[in-house]
Amino acid sequence: MTPVEIITEKEWLRYKRHLQLPGFDANAQMALKRASVLVVGAGGLGCPILLYLAAAGVGKLGIVDYDVIEIENLHRQILYSNEDVGKSKAIVAGDKIKNLHPFIEVEVFNQSIEYQNVKSILSAFDIIVDGSDNFATRYLLNDACVLLNKPYIYGAIFQFEGQVSSFNIPLKDGKRSCNYRNIYPFPPEFGVIPSCAEGGVIGILPGIIGSVQALEVIKLLTGLGEIMVNETWIFDALSMESQRIKVLNITPVEITEIIPIQKYCIPNQVKEINLSEVKKLNETDYQFIDVRSEEERNTNHIGGIHIPMQHLKVNFKLLSSLKKTIVFYCQSGKRSKEAVQIIQQLSEGQINCFSLRGGLNREEIEYP
């Protein structure tokens, strides 16, 4: 063994409880140490994934996220505290993971993952774990993993339910298990499946689902147990019931290239603007759009047109006719970001629109 491959005395002490497990020997721990895992998204799912993979001793962790920490994240994104609000998720997560485990390598990508860079980022890692919260990223990661022959560990949450699958896993016969497109060939239409920003999520659920994703990674690397291949594990937090659904009808899908997902799915990039920047504009040059519910708007607002999120598509013609810069706003800035994404896609980038950074929760908001 080279010095890099040696488990040091300090590491032996750290992993003592691992090494007491039946079947979990020094070779299993070395397999974790030699491995590199990329976690895309440092939010609700990404936080427990990163914490447990780092604690387990995965030798190299990559963190991809372009977003900043918001106060509404803190009920589920357990890596962060009040002092971190407004800071980069990827950078803060990287610092905290390094502090948790000084013996591992952490690489931070403080950027969005796009079809132009996905191959170059993924190629340096053995396993890709999806902690994202949008369909564009899921399809992008899946397609890249298929082309690069990388295992893709998928997780998703909504309200009180979550699910996990392990896609594109090497099998004993030399083939690979099904991928995400074999089950869901194409993304859903806008509005068919609401996001967590619209429907909410109980804070502990991503901790459960993210931990299961991390467990799948550890099993895959060490060879222990059974990987969830060609099936999906579904968990209901309210009933505490779970089930494993076998994939019986695999849809044949040929993936030959990375497609700009933004052409048919919500894009990742969002332009944001501060209220102070808006006030510098001529009032005839921009239009506020409130995307909150009727109840929220009746509580407070800063003017503009009221179009709830679920009504954006049917009001697209109205938005197109405004011929102004549109500034979407909501309570925290989350829904307004999604509004920007939807309108960017529907207009193919022809409508200039922004999300009001931080929404109405920001302290400098003064209501009329």
VOPAGU-2260 file (C-alpha; in pm, 1 decimal, decimal comma):
REM VOPAGU-2260
SITE   aa  ch    i         X         Y         Z
SITE  MET   A    0       0,0       0,0       0,0
SITE  THR   A    1     110,3     355,3     -64,9
SITE  PRO   A    2      98,9     598,3     229,1
SITE  VAL   A    3    -225,1     742,8      88,5
SITE  GLU   A    4    -389,4     400,3     113,8
SITE  ILE   A    5    -298,9     338,0     475,0
SITE  ILE   A    6    -566,3     372,8     742,0
SITE  THR   A    7    -395,5     574,0    1015,4
SITE  GLU   A    8    -425,6     508,4    1385,5
SITE  LYS   A    9    -655,9     809,2    1425,1
SITE  GLU   A   10    -876,7     677,6    1148,1
SITE  TRP   A   11    -892,6     333,5    1309,6
SITE  LEU   A   12   -1023,0     498,4    1624,8
SITE  ARG   A   13   -1272,6     704,1    1427,2
SITE  TYR   A   14   -1409,5     400,6    1241,1
SITE  LYS   A   15   -1395,9     158,5    1533,3
SITE  ARG   A   16   -1771,1      92,7    1536,8
SITE  HIS   A   17   -1766,8      26,1    1162,8
SITE  LEU   A   18   -1489,0    -226,8    1199,3
SITE  GLN   A   19   -1680,1    -415,8    1469,0
SITE  LEU   A   20   -1960,6    -492,7    1224,4
SITE  PRO   A   21   -1988,3    -842,4    1073,1
SITE  GLY   A   22   -1843,4    -829,8     723,3
SITE  PHE   A   23   -1721,0    -471,7     758,6
SITE  ASP   A   24   -1345,2    -514,9     765,5
SITE  ALA   A   25   -1045,2    -298,4     681,7
SITE  ASN   A   26   -1100,2    -362,8     310,2
SITE  ALA   A   27   -1450,1    -217,0     333,6
SITE  GLN   A   28   -1321,7      92,5     510,1
SITE  MET   A   29   -1042,6     127,4     254,0
SITE  ALA   A   30   -1302,5     107,4     -24,5
SITE  LEU   A   31   -1471,4     411,4     127,6
SITE  LYS   A   32   -1141,6     594,0     166,9
SITE  ARG   A   33   -1044,3     535,0    -197,1
SITE  ALA   A   34   -1383,5     646,5    -328,7
SITE  SER   A   35   -1495,0     981,3    -463,8
SITE  VAL   A   36   -1860,5    1085,9    -448,8
SITE  LEU   A   37   -2024,7    1392,8    -598,6
SITE  VAL   A   38   -2330,5    1534,5    -422,2
SITE  VAL   A   39   -2534,0    1766,4    -643,4
SITE  GLY   A   40   -2736,0    2000,2    -423,1
SITE  ALA   A   41   -2646,4    2103,6     -68,0
SITE  GLY   A   42   -3003,4    2150,4      50,1
SITE  GLY   A   43   -3246,8    1932,0     242,7
SITE  LEU   A   44   -3125,1    1606,5      88,7
SITE  GLY   A   45   -2766,1    1712,3      36,2
SITE  CYS   A   46   -2702,4    1801,6     401,4
SITE  PRO   A   47   -2757,3    1451,4     549,2
SITE  ILE   A   48   -2595,1    1288,3     246,1
SITE  LEU   A   49   -2279,5    1495,0     295,4
SITE  LEU   A   50   -2274,7    1454,0     672,6
SITE  TYR   A   51   -2304,2    1075,9     668,0
SITE  LEU   A   52   -2070,9    1013,6     375,2
SITE  ALA   A   53   -1807,6    1235,5     534,4
SITE  ALA   A   54   -1849,6    1070,8     874,4
SITE  ALA   A   55   -1828,4     726,1     711,4
SITE  GLY   A   56   -1489,5     813,4     563,6
SITE  VAL   A   57   -1550,9     858,6     190,6
SITE  GLY   A   58   -1212,7     984,8      71,7
SITE  LYS   A   59   -1327,5    1261,9    -159,8
SITE  LEU   A   60   -1655,9    1451,6    -160,8
SITE  GLY   A   61   -1765,7    1697,8    -425,5
SITE  ILE   A   62   -2036,9    1955,7    -352,5
SITE  VAL   A   63   -2228,8    2132,1    -629,3
SITE  ASP   A   64   -2471,1    2415,2    -549,5
SITE  TYR   A   65   -2516,6    2771,4    -677,0
SITE  ASP   A   66   -2781,9    2884,6    -426,8
SITE  VAL   A   67   -2754,3    3084,4    -105,3
SITE  ILE   A   68   -2884,7    2992,1     239,9
SITE  GLU   A   69   -3223,9    3138,7     327,5
SITE  ILE   A   70   -3403,3    3148,3     660,5
SITE  GLU   A   71   -3673,3    2914,5     527,3
SITE  ASN   A   72   -3405,4    2648,7     462,3
SITE  LEU   A   73   -3313,1    2606,1     826,5
SITE  HIS   A   74   -3600,8    2378,1     929,5
SITE  ARG   A   75   -3457,4    2100,5     711,9
SITE  GLN   A   76   -3104,9    2191,2     596,1
SITE  ILE   A   77   -2921,0    2084,1     907,9
SITE  LEU   A   78   -2569,5    2189,8     807,0
SITE  TYR   A   79   -2658,9    2557,3     842,7
SITE  SER   A   80   -2737,0    2805,4    1121,5
SITE  ASN   A   81   -2877,4    3158,2    1151,0
SITE  GLU   A   82   -2531,1    3306,9    1099,0
SITE  ASP   A   83   -2507,5    3136,8     757,1
SITE  VAL   A   84   -2815,9    3302,4     603,4
SITE  GLY   A   85   -2721,8    3483,0     283,6
SITE  LYS   A   86   -2400,3    3283,3     232,8
SITE  SER   A   87   -2322,7    3031,2     -40,2
SITE  LYS   A   88   -2455,1    2683,0      37,9
SITE  ALA   A   89   -2167,7    2506,1    -136,3
SITE  ILE   A   90   -1896,4    2707,4      37,2
SITE  VAL   A   91   -2050,5    2685,7     384,4
SITE  ALA   A   92   -2121,7    2314,5     342,6
SITE  GLY   A   93   -1764,8    2253,2     228,0
SITE  ASP   A   94   -1618,7    2432,1     529,9
SITE  LYS   A   95   -1839,4    2243,4     774,4
SITE  ILE   A   96   -1767,7    1905,5     617,5
SITE  LYS   A   97   -1392,4    1974,3     633,9
SITE  ASN   A   98   -1432,7    2061,0    1000,3
SITE  LEU   A   99   -1627,2    1740,8    1062,7
SITE  HIS   A  100   -1362,7    1519,5     902,3
SITE  PRO   A  101   -1017,0    1670,8     841,1
SITE  PHE   A  102    -882,8    1351,4     678,2
SITE  ILE   A  103   -1101,4    1364,9     367,3
SITE  GLU   A  104   -1079,5    1581,3      55,6
SITE  VAL   A  105   -1363,0    1821,9     -24,6
SITE  GLU   A  106   -1405,8    1991,7    -362,8
SITE  VAL   A  107   -1659,3    2273,8    -388,3
SITE  PHE   A  108   -1836,4    2378,0    -708,4
SITE  ASN   A  109   -2012,0    2705,5    -628,5
SITE  GLN   A  110   -2204,1    2703,5    -956,0
SITE  SER   A  111   -2506,4    2556,9   -1127,4
SITE  ILE   A  112   -2466,4    2232,8   -1316,4
SITE  GLU   A  113   -2553,2    2269,5   -1684,3
SITE  TYR   A  114   -2530,9    2060,8   -1999,4
SITE  GLN   A  115   -2209,8    2245,9   -2089,9
SITE  ASN   A  116   -2023,3    2146,8   -1771,3
SITE  VAL   A  117   -2196,8    1833,7   -1643,2
SITE  LYS   A  118   -1957,7    1584,4   -1804,6
SITE  SER   A  119   -1642,9    1763,4   -1690,1
SITE  ILE   A  120   -1768,0    1786,9   -1329,7
SITE  LEU   A  121   -1902,9    1430,0   -1304,6
SITE  SER   A  122   -1607,9    1261,7   -1474,4
SITE  ALA   A  123   -1376,8    1301,0   -1173,1
SITE  PHE   A  124   -1609,4    1110,3    -934,4
SITE  ASP   A  125   -1703,3     744,0    -890,3
SITE  ILE   A  126   -2065,9     787,4    -779,8
SITE  ILE   A  127   -2314,5    1069,0    -831,9
SITE  VAL   A  128   -2577,9    1142,4    -566,4
SITE  ASP   A  129   -2874,3    1362,3    -651,7
SITE  GLY   A  130   -2974,1    1609,4    -381,5
SITE  SER   A  131   -3142,5    1848,0    -625,2
SITE  ASP   A  132   -3504,7    1959,4    -624,7
SITE  ASN   A  133   -3592,2    1999,0    -992,6
SITE  PHE   A  134   -3654,0    1780,2   -1294,8
SITE  ALA   A  135   -3404,3    1960,9   -1517,7
SITE  THR   A  136   -3114,6    1854,3   -1295,9
SITE  ARG   A  137   -3245,0    1498,8   -1252,7
SITE  TYR   A  138   -3259,5    1433,9   -1626,0
SITE  LEU   A  139   -2927,7    1606,3   -1681,7
SITE  LEU   A  140   -2752,1    1395,5   -1417,4
SITE  ASN   A  141   -2915,8    1075,1   -1532,3
SITE  ASP   A  142   -2815,1    1123,3   -1895,1
SITE  ALA   A  143   -2459,2    1218,5   -1805,0
SITE  CYS   A  144   -2426,5     918,6   -1571,5
SITE  VAL   A  145   -2543,3     682,3   -1846,5
SITE  LEU   A  146   -2292,9     825,0   -2094,6
SITE  LEU   A  147   -2009,6     822,3   -1838,8
SITE  ASN   A  148   -2103,1     483,2   -1685,9
SITE  LYS   A  149   -2151,9     633,2   -1339,3
SITE  PRO   A  150   -2395,5     503,7   -1074,5
SITE  TYR   A  151   -2669,3     760,0   -1004,3
SITE  ILE   A  152   -2828,7     759,3    -657,7
SITE  TYR   A  153   -3164,0     936,7    -680,3
SITE  GLY   A  154   -3384,6    1079,4    -405,7
SITE  ALA   A  155   -3694,4    1298,8    -406,4
SITE  ILE   A  156   -3926,5    1445,4    -142,2
SITE  PHE   A  157   -4264,3    1617,1    -130,8
SITE  GLN   A  158   -4473,1    1710,9     173,6
SITE  PHE   A  159   -4476,6    1385,2     377,8
SITE  GLU   A  160   -4345,7    1135,6     120,7
SITE  GLY   A  161   -4005,7    1051,1     -19,5
SITE  GLN   A  162   -3845,2     799,2    -250,7
SITE  VAL   A  163   -3502,9     657,0    -333,9
SITE  SER   A  164   -3367,8     457,4    -628,0
SITE  SER   A  165   -3021,9     350,8    -737,6
SITE  PHE   A  166   -2986,9     384,5   -1114,0
SITE  ASN   A  167   -2727,9     269,7   -1367,7
SITE  ILE   A  168   -2567,4      27,5   -1121,4
SITE  PRO   A  169   -2317,2    -231,4   -1258,9
SITE  LEU   A  170   -2467,6    -581,3   -1243,6
SITE  LYS   A  171   -2298,5    -921,1   -1223,3
SITE  ASP   A  172   -2378,9    -998,4   -1587,8
SITE  GLY   A  173   -2183,2    -692,7   -1702,5
SITE  LYS   A  174   -2493,7    -489,5   -1780,5
SITE  ARG   A  175   -2631,1    -194,7   -1585,4
SITE  SER   A  176   -2957,7    -155,6   -1397,9
SITE  CYS   A  177   -3230,9      70,7   -1532,3
SITE  ASN   A  178   -3182,8     445,7   -1538,3
SITE  TYR   A  179   -3424,0     729,3   -1456,1
SITE  ARG   A  180   -3544,2     762,5   -1816,1
SITE  ASN   A  181   -3630,8     392,5   -1830,7
SITE  ILE   A  182   -3907,9     473,1   -1583,4
SITE  TYR   A  183   -3977,6     839,0   -1662,9
SITE  PRO   A  184   -3874,2     894,2   -2026,9
SITE  PHE   A  185   -3974,7    1261,7   -2033,0
SITE  PRO   A  186   -4018,8    1542,2   -1776,7
SITE  PRO   A  187   -4373,3    1631,6   -1666,1
SITE  GLU   A  188   -4543,5    1942,6   -1796,5
SITE  PHE   A  189   -4523,1    2260,0   -1590,5
SITE  GLY   A  190   -4766,0    2268,4   -1298,8
SITE  VAL   A  191   -4847,5    1897,2   -1305,6
SITE  ILE   A  192   -4622,3    1822,6   -1005,3
SITE  PRO   A  193   -4594,8    2108,4    -752,1
SITE  SER   A  194   -4261,6    2186,6    -594,1
SITE  CYS   A  195   -4178,6    2183,0    -223,6
SITE  ALA   A  196   -4197,2    2564,1    -232,7
SITE  GLU   A  197   -4563,2    2536,7    -329,9
SITE  GLY   A  198   -4664,6    2222,9    -138,8
SITE  GLY   A  199   -4418,6    2231,6     150,8
SITE  VAL   A  200   -4217,8    1952,4     311,4
SITE  ILE   A  201   -4190,3    1835,4     670,9
SITE  GLY   A  202   -3839,2    1917,8     788,0
SITE  ILE   A  203   -3725,4    1572,9     901,5
SITE  LEU   A  204   -3825,8    1396,4     576,0
SITE  PRO   A  205   -3518,9    1498,3     370,7
SITE  GLY   A  206   -3306,0    1378,7     662,2
SITE  ILE   A  207   -3458,7    1032,2     629,8
SITE  ILE   A  208   -3443,0    1015,4     251,6
SITE  GLY   A  209   -3094,4    1166,3     229,4
SITE  SER   A  210   -2968,3     917,9     488,5
SITE  VAL   A  211   -3103,0     628,6     281,2
SITE  GLN   A  212   -2927,6     769,5     -25,3
SITE  ALA   A  213   -2602,2     781,8     171,1
SITE  LEU   A  214   -2660,7     423,4     285,2
SITE  GLU   A  215   -2699,6     311,9     -77,2
SITE  VAL   A  216   -2363,8     471,7    -156,9
SITE  ILE   A  217   -2192,1     297,9     135,4
SITE  LYS   A  218   -2340,7     -41,2      41,7
SITE  LEU   A  219   -2238,8       5,3    -319,8
SITE  LEU   A  220   -1879,2      91,6    -227,1
SITE  THR   A  221   -1830,9    -178,6      36,7
SITE  GLY   A  222   -2027,9    -457,9    -130,1
SITE  LEU   A  223   -2242,1    -504,8     180,8
SITE  GLY   A  224   -2613,5    -577,9     157,5
SITE  GLU   A  225   -2842,9    -530,2    -141,1
SITE  ILE   A  226   -2863,7    -221,2    -359,9
SITE  MET   A  227   -3207,5    -100,1    -468,8
SITE  VAL   A  228   -3167,3    -174,0    -838,6
SITE  ASN   A  229   -3464,7    -182,9   -1077,2
SITE  GLU   A  230   -3692,3     -74,3    -795,3
SITE  THR   A  231   -3799,7     232,2    -597,4
SITE  TRP   A  232   -3827,6     261,2    -220,1
SITE  ILE   A  233   -4118,5     482,7    -113,4
SITE  PHE   A  234   -4162,0     614,0     241,3
SITE  ASP   A  235   -4470,9     777,1     396,7
SITE  ALA   A  236   -4373,6     980,6     703,7
SITE  LEU   A  237   -4728,0    1006,6     838,5
SITE  SER   A  238   -4811,1     635,3     840,1
SITE  MET   A  239   -4447,3     519,8     876,3
SITE  GLU   A  240   -4518,7     272,2     599,1
SITE  SER   A  241   -4267,9     198,2     327,9
SITE  GLN   A  242   -4271,1     -17,0      18,6
SITE  ARG   A  243   -4032,5    -131,9    -250,3
SITE  ILE   A  244   -4183,1    -110,2    -597,9
SITE  LYS   A  245   -4021,0    -336,0    -857,4
SITE  VAL   A  246   -3974,7    -195,2   -1207,1
SITE  LEU   A  247   -4149,4    -453,4   -1423,4
SITE  ASN   A  248   -4187,2    -255,5   -1746,0
SITE  ILE   A  249   -3859,1     -89,4   -1839,5
SITE  THR   A  250   -3902,6     161,4   -2122,5
SITE  PRO   A  251   -3616,8     130,7   -2373,6
SITE  VAL   A  252   -3451,1     472,0   -2409,2
SITE  GLU   A  253   -3132,6     538,9   -2604,2
SITE  ILE   A  254   -2917,3     816,8   -2459,2
SITE  THR   A  255   -2648,5     930,4   -2700,7
SITE  GLU   A  256   -2582,2    1292,2   -2603,8
SITE  ILE   A  257   -2632,9    1553,5   -2334,1
SITE  ILE   A  258   -2941,5    1756,5   -2422,2
SITE  PRO   A  259   -2989,9    2118,5   -2308,2
SITE  ILE   A  260   -3268,2    2025,7   -2068,1
SITE  GLN   A  261   -3368,5    2391,1   -2045,0
SITE  LYS   A  262   -3538,0    2356,3   -2383,8
SITE  TYR   A  263   -3814,9    2144,8   -2236,2
SITE  CYS   A  264   -3779,1    2159,4   -1859,0
SITE  ILE   A  265   -3746,2    2436,0   -1598,6
SITE  PRO   A  266   -3394,3    2587,6   -1621,8
SITE  ASN   A  267   -3164,2    2622,4   -1323,4
SITE  GLN   A  268   -3038,9    2978,5   -1360,9
SITE  VAL   A  269   -3244,9    3260,7   -1206,8
SITE  LYS   A  270   -3180,1    3633,2   -1218,5
SITE  GLU   A  271   -3242,8    3807,7    -887,0
SITE  ILE   A  272   -3271,7    4174,3    -798,2
SITE  ASN   A  273   -3273,3    4368,5    -471,9
SITE  LEU   A  274   -3554,0    4609,8    -390,9
SITE  SER   A  275   -3301,8    4895,4    -379,3
SITE  GLU   A  276   -3203,8    4813,6    -737,4
SITE  VAL   A  277   -3567,5    4808,1    -847,9
SITE  LYS   A  278   -3625,1    5154,1    -698,7
SITE  LYS   A  279   -3350,5    5292,7    -921,8
SITE  LEU   A  280   -3553,1    5194,7   -1229,5
SITE  ASN   A  281   -3815,0    5414,3   -1391,6
SITE  GLU   A  282   -4158,9    5300,9   -1270,0
SITE  THR   A  283   -4275,9    5269,7   -1630,2
SITE  ASP   A  284   -3998,4    5020,4   -1707,1
SITE  TYR   A  285   -4087,0    4739,0   -1467,1
SITE  GLN   A  286   -4388,8    4550,9   -1334,4
SITE  PHE   A  287   -4420,7    4377,4    -996,0
SITE  ILE   A  288   -4599,8    4039,0   -1005,3
SITE  ASP   A  289   -4708,4    3887,6    -671,6
SITE  VAL   A  290   -4712,7    3505,3    -704,8
SITE  ARG   A  291   -4839,2    3429,0    -353,0
SITE  SER   A  292   -5182,8    3309,2    -248,2
SITE  GLU   A  293   -5483,9    3539,2    -204,1
SITE  GLU   A  294   -5458,6    3502,2     173,8
SITE  GLU   A  295   -5092,0    3606,1     176,6
SITE  ARG   A  296   -5156,1    3905,2     -47,1
SITE  ASN   A  297   -5436,8    4027,0     176,9
SITE  THR   A  298   -5190,8    4028,2     467,5
SITE  ASN   A  299   -4932,0    4252,2     297,9
SITE  HIS   A  300   -4796,3    4337,9     -45,5
SITE  ILE   A  301   -4587,7    4595,5    -231,3
SITE  GLY   A  302   -4827,4    4646,4    -517,3
SITE  GLY   A  303   -4819,6    4510,3    -870,2
SITE  ILE   A  304   -5037,4    4247,4   -1035,1
SITE  HIS   A  305   -5148,4    3944,4    -836,6
SITE  ILE   A  306   -5098,9    3616,0   -1027,5
SITE  PRO   A  307   -5064,3    3310,4    -798,9
SITE  MET   A  308   -4805,7    3053,0    -903,8
SITE  GLN   A  309   -5064,1    2803,2   -1026,3
SITE  HIS   A  310   -5208,5    3063,2   -1264,9
SITE  LEU   A  311   -4883,7    3169,0   -1433,5
SITE  LYS   A  312   -4925,2    2952,4   -1741,2
SITE  VAL   A  313   -5279,3    3066,4   -1821,0
SITE  ASN   A  314   -5168,4    3429,9   -1782,5
SITE  PHE   A  315   -4863,7    3393,6   -2004,8
SITE  LYS   A  316   -5017,9    3604,1   -2283,8
SITE  LEU   A  317   -5080,0    3886,0   -2035,2
SITE  LEU   A  318   -4718,9    3873,1   -1917,6
SITE  SER   A  319   -4595,2    3869,8   -2277,1
SITE  SER   A  320   -4796,1    4182,6   -2356,6
SITE  LEU   A  321   -4651,8    4391,6   -2072,1
SITE  LYS   A  322   -4335,1    4484,0   -2266,3
SITE  LYS   A  323   -4164,4    4559,3   -1933,3
SITE  THR   A  324   -3907,4    4405,2   -1705,7
SITE  ILE   A  325   -4102,1    4175,9   -1472,4
SITE  VAL   A  326   -4008,9    4147,4   -1105,6
SITE  PHE   A  327   -4175,8    3847,3    -941,8
SITE  TYR   A  328   -4205,9    3846,4    -565,2
SITE  CYS   A  329   -4330,8    3617,3    -288,8
SITE  GLN   A  330   -4271,2    3589,1      85,6
SITE  SER   A  331   -3922,0    3440,3      84,9
SITE  GLY   A  332   -3801,4    3454,0    -276,2
SITE  LYS   A  333   -3839,2    3080,9    -339,4
SITE  ARG   A  334   -4162,8    3082,1    -539,5
SITE  SER   A  335   -4059,9    3393,6    -729,8
SITE  LYS   A  336   -3744,7    3212,2    -842,8
SITE  GLU   A  337   -3958,4    2931,6    -978,3
SITE  ALA   A  338   -4183,5    3186,8   -1150,4
SITE  VAL   A  339   -3878,2    3326,4   -1329,1
SITE  GLN   A  340   -3776,9    2976,0   -1434,5
SITE  ILE   A  341   -4121,5    2899,5   -1575,6
SITE  ILE   A  342   -4151,9    3224,6   -1769,9
SITE  GLN   A  343   -3795,5    3194,8   -1901,0
SITE  GLN   A  344   -3881,9    2855,4   -2042,1
SITE  LEU   A  345   -4221,6    2950,4   -2183,9
SITE  SER   A  346   -4083,6    3263,0   -2350,1
SITE  GLU   A  347   -3757,6    3094,1   -2455,6
SITE  GLY   A  348   -3574,4    3371,5   -2274,6
SITE  GLN   A  349   -3753,9    3654,9   -2454,5
SITE  ILE   A  350   -3920,1    3800,6   -2141,9
SITE  ASN   A  351   -3678,9    3985,2   -1913,1
SITE  CYS   A  352   -3772,9    3883,3   -1559,7
SITE  PHE   A  353   -3622,2    3880,9   -1213,1
SITE  SER   A  354   -3697,0    3735,8    -871,2
SITE  LEU   A  355   -3704,4    3981,4    -580,9
SITE  ARG   A  356   -3413,1    3857,5    -370,3
SITE  GLY   A  357   -3526,1    3739,4     -27,8
SITE  GLY   A  358   -3890,7    3826,2     -98,8
SITE  LEU   A  359   -4098,3    4020,2     151,3
SITE  ASN   A  360   -3904,6    3868,2     442,3
SITE  ARG   A  361   -3617,9    4108,4     384,0
SITE  GLU   A  362   -3593,3    4380,2     649,0
SITE  GLU   A  363   -3577,2    4676,9     410,1
SITE  ILE   A  364   -3926,5    4614,5     273,5
SITE  GLU   A  365   -4158,5    4903,0     351,3
SITE  TYR   A  366   -4524,0    4837,8     282,9
SITE  PRO   A  367   -4745,4    5105,1     128,8
